[in-house]
Amino acid sequence: MTTMNKIRLDELLTMSQEELESRYHTLDGYLKREWRRGRRHDDLEVEACYFSRELEWRNLVKQNHEKYLQNLRQDYSNLE
């Protein structure tokens, strides 16, 4: 991987979960290899952080939604 295309932040919002994870892991692997070689890429580190935070946010939303649905099902079953 010789060039990394920088992403616009608004693209993160519409990116599929699979693409987001794939791009994050690709970027993270690239940065780790570069760090071992003593090279830093601050701009790419910031971009990896954006990917990481978006993944964390989506996982949090998913967990909270699952809890909400579980509580809703429980409340509904109590009405029966």
C-alpha positions, 0 to 999 in steps of 0.5 A: 500500500503506497498511497492512502486516500484520505476520507472525508468525515461525512463519508464515515456516516454512510459507510457500511459497517464492513467497509468501515471495519476493513478500512480501519484494520487496513489502516491500522496494520499499515501504521503498525508496520510503519511505526516498526520502521520508525516512520510516523504518519500523524495525518493517518493516525488522526484518520485511524482515530476517526475510524476507531471512534466511529466503530466504537460509536456504532457498537455503543448504539447497537448495544443500547438498541439491543438493550432497549428491544430486550426491555421492550420485549420484557415489558410487553410480555408482562402485559400478557 
